[in-house]
Amino acid sequence: MADKAVSTASKPMMRGLLNSQIKRNLTISLVLAGISGFAFKQIVGTERKRKYAEFYRTYDAEKEFEEMKAKGLFQSC
C-alpha cells in the first residue's frame, strides 16, 4: 500500500537538451522580434509619415526662401 503513494522523480533529459532549448529560445526571440517590429512600425513609422505629409502639405518653399533672404542668411542674394 505504501508503495503506490510514493512517486518516483522523472529522469532528467540528458541528450538533446541544448538543441531543444536553442529551438525554443530561437522561436520565442523571432516571435518577439516580429511583434516589436510591427509595433514600432505602427506606433512610430505611421505617425512619422503622417507628420511629414502634414508638413509638406502646408510647406511653402518660396515663402521660406524670402524669410531667409530677409534675415540675411545668404551671401550671394
C-alpha positions in Angstrom: 0.0 0.0 0.0 2.8 2.4 0.8 4.5 1.7 -2.5 1.7 3.3 -4.5 1.6 6.5 -2.5 5.3 7.3 -3.2 6.0 8.6 -6.7 9.4 8.4 -8.3 11.1 11.5 -9.8 11.4 11.5 -13.6 14.8 11.2 -15.1 16.4 14.5 -16.3 16.8 14.9 -20.0 20.5 14.4 -20.8 20.6 14.2 -24.6 19.5 17.0 -26.9 18.8 19.4 -24.1 20.8 22.2 -25.6 19.3 21.7 -29.0 15.7 21.8 -27.6 16.5 24.9 -25.6 18.0 26.7 -28.6 15.0 25.9 -30.8 12.6 27.2 -28.1 14.6 30.3 -27.5 15.0 31.0 -31.2 11.3 30.6 -31.8 10.5 32.9 -28.9 13.0 35.5 -30.0 11.8 35.5 -33.6 8.2 36.0 -32.5 9.1 38.8 -30.1 11.2 40.5 -32.8 8.3 40.3 -35.3 5.9 41.8 -32.7 8.3 44.5 -31.8 9.0 45.4 -35.4 5.3 45.6 -36.2 4.5 47.6 -33.1 7.4 50.1 -33.9 6.1 50.5 -37.5 2.6 51.2 -36.3 3.4 53.5 -33.4 6.5 55.4 -34.8 6.5 54.9 -38.5 2.9 55.7 -39.3 2.9 58.8 -37.0 6.2 60.0 -38.7 4.7 59.5 -42.2 1.6 61.5 -41.1 3.7 64.4 -39.7 5.9 64.5 -42.9 2.8 64.5 -45.1 1.2 67.3 -43.0 4.5 69.4 -43.1 4.8 69.2 -46.9 1.1 69.8 -47.4 1.4 73.2 -45.8 5.1 74.0 -46.7 5.7 77.0 -49.0 9.3 76.9 -50.1 9.1 80.4 -51.8 7.9 82.0 -48.6 10.7 80.2 -46.6 13.3 81.4 -49.0 12.1 85.0 -48.8 12.2 84.9 -45.0 15.8 83.6 -45.0 16.8 86.2 -47.6 15.3 89.0 -45.4 17.3 87.8 -42.4 20.5 88.0 -44.5 21.4 84.3 -44.3 22.6 84.2 -47.9 25.8 85.9 -49.0 25.0 85.7 -52.8 21.4 87.0 -52.7 
